[in-house]
Amino acid sequence: MKRRASALFAVLVLLQVLFLGGMGASYYAVDAVGKEIRLKTTPVDPRDLFYGDYVQLSYEVSSLPWSVWKGGERPEEGQTVYVVLRRNEAYDSAVAVYPVKPQAKDGEAILQARVRGWGESEHLNLLYGFERYYVEENTGKEWEERSGQAIVTVKVAPWGQSKITGLVFEQ
């Protein structure tokens, strides 16, 4: 009986270690196999008491016209959708939004988003999960005061996970 209990305990501990290791590995795997995209944004600077300074980002692809929607009826708030991006000069732009994940063609990237709602002008408003970019302590004001548009570099893994890898201001 003792052997069975200790074996079960060992299996449970191993499963927990594998789960946590997998979570960490998936974050680093985005850098290794993710496709890089560049998004145009407008930064604003709030502050988080626990994490420090960050730049709140709003992307051009966060508010899209209904003409890019490729589903039947309107998506519900909170629904997961898939945005097809194509490189347009210096950054990527949305060309279509689907309710199910489409197959990416050459030169395209698929970005997962959640529907936030509909704007006053009947635009589809989306959240991507990387709207905050943390900066060094006491530098948030500098980021806010810098003029011009920012370009954010994001890595998108084939399984949909994404993360910001850089932020620069256009000259």
N, C-alpha and C positions, 0 to 999 in steps of 0.2 A: 504494500500500500504506500509506504514511504517513497519507494522508487518511482511509482507512477506520479505522485504529487510533485516530486522534485523534477521529473522529466517534463511535466506540464508547465511548471514554473519556468524552466529553462526555455521552453518553446515560446512562452508568452514574452519573456524578456528579449529573446532573439527577434520576434516579430516587431516589438516596439523599436528596437535598434535599427532594424531594416527599414521600417516606416520613416523614422526620423532621418536616417541616412539618405533615403530616396528623395525626401523633400529637399534636403540640402543639395543633393546631386542634380536635381532637376533645375534648380536656380542657376547653377554653374553651367549646365548643359546648354542653356539658352545662349550663352556667349560662344560656345563651341560650334553649335549647329544652327543658330538662329540667323534669319535673313535680316539685314540692316535696312531700315527705312528712315526717312527724314521727314519730320512734320513741322509745319509752320505754326507758331503760337504767339500769344500775347501774354506776358507774365504779369502777375500781381503779387505783392508780398505780404502774407500774413505771418504769424508766429505760432508755433506749437509749444506749449509749456513743457511738455515732456521730451520732445525731440529737438527743439531749437528752431532756427530759422529755416524756412523753406519758401520756395517760389510756387505759387498756385498757378497752374498752367491751363489755358483754354486753347484748344486746337481749332484750326479752320475745319477739320473733319469732324468736329464735335456737333456741328449744326449743319445738316445736309438737306437739300431740297428733296421733295417727295419724288421727283423724277428719277432719282437713283434707286428707289425702293423696288425690288424685284419680287416681292411676295404678293400674296393676294390681298387680304384685308390688312388694316393697320396693325402693327405689332402692339402688344400690351406693355405698359410700363413695367420695367424690370426684366423683360424678355431678353434673352441672349440673341444677338444678331451677328452677322459676319460682314465686315466691310472689305471690299476689294480695292486695293490701292495700286496705283501705277505711277511711276516716276514721271514728273512733269518739271522739266528744267532742274532746279536745285533741290526740290523736295517732292514728296509723294502726295498725290491727291486721290480722293475717293471717286471711283467710277461706278460703283454699284454696291447695294446693301441687300443681303439675302437672309431669310429666316433660318436656312440650313447651310452648313459649310459647303461652299462650292469648291471645285478643283481649281487651283491656281494655274494660270497660263504663264508663259515666259514673260519676265519683266513685271510680274504682279506679286503682291504679297496679300495675305489674308489676315486681317486683324479682328479679334473678337471684341465685342462691345456689349453694353447693356443699354436698353432704351430708357432714357430719363424722362421722356415725354415729348410734347409737341410745342414748338414755339408759337409766338403770336402770328408769325407769317407762315404758319403751317410747315415748318421745318421739322425734320426728325432730329431730336436732341439725344446725343449718345455720351456715355461714360466709358472710358477705356481702362480705368484702374491705375493709370500712371499720370494722374493730374497733379501730383505733388512731387517736387524735386527738392530734396534737402541740400542746403548749402552750409558752408562753414559758419560757425558762430559769429554773430555781429556783422555778417556780410549781406544779409537780406535786403537792407535798405539800398545798398549799392546796386544790387541786381534790379531792384524796383526802379531806381532813378535813371538807369541806363536807357537811352532812347533807342528806338528801332525795334524791329521784330526779332524774335528768337527762333532758332532752328533747333529742334530736339532730335537727337539720334536715338532710335529705339531698335532693339533686337527682338525679332519675333521668331519663336521656335515653331517647327512644323506642327506641334501638338497644341498651339495656341497661346502658350505662356509668353509674356512679353515683359521687357524692362527697359528703363531709360539707361543709355550708356554715355550720353553726353548732352550738353546744352551750350550753344554758342550764339552770340548776337551777330546779325548781319551788319556789315559796314554801311 
